[in-house]
Amino acid sequence: MSDGEPLVRWAWIGDHVGELAHYTGVHLRLGLLPVLFGLIISVPLGMLCHRYRWVYPPTLTAANVLYSIPSLALFMIFVRYTGLTGRTVMIPLTLYTLSVLIPNVVDGLASVPDPVRQAATAMGFSNVRRVLQVELPIAVPVVVAGVRVAAVSSISLVAVGQLIGQGGLGYYITRGLQLDFPTPIITATVLIMLLALVTDALLVLAQRLLTPWARGKGAKA
């Protein structure tokens, strides 16, 4: 970039709207599917950890160890098995979500008052039905809080995947660095931030829709 040139060339953005939209869609897919997969894994694991407390410490330790591995190192490990594909990015990101989601599922279930459990049991609810219809709905706010953290983290980490050619909007960051051209770098960064903010807002809305009783409490307060 030479002196005197504008930091952002708006004409370039206008000329690449279609391409930007495509990479934004790819970025969302790579960033949000791991959160969904992580939730599918974490809910039953969290239920198991809550029911059998001795399972929780080794499970959490394993999740934290996986989270401590640098993302690029994990990508390179999986390249050998899944190639230069989106799966090579999504599998490590799914593993990263577990260190956040499993504790939140466990904490959410632990937040259910004992009288509520006892009342459900007295009404003839089986253990499975009680968990699915009573405990998990009450745990939703705590679980969604973990999903919000995992989603924002996953969306930001997707860009690192561009080092193996699968990074969504990260393509523009590496391309801008190669060309010493800041416009695509700034554009991609802003779009990633917007994706994270919009996703977080939608999750807050989903939580409100799933917990109408919480809205009632807020209104009375």
ABEGO torsion letter per residue (X at the ends): XBBGBBABBAAAAAAAAAAAAAAAAAAAAAAAAAAAAAAAAAAAAAAAAAABAAAAAAAAAAAAAAAABBAAAAAAAAAAAAEBBAAAAAAAAAAAAAAAAAAAAAAAAAABBAAAAAAAAAAGBBAAAAAAAAAAAAAAAAAAAAAAAAAAAAAAAAAAAAAAGBAEAAAAAAAAAAAGBAAAAAAAAAAAAAAAAAAAAAAAAAAAAABAAAAAAAAAX
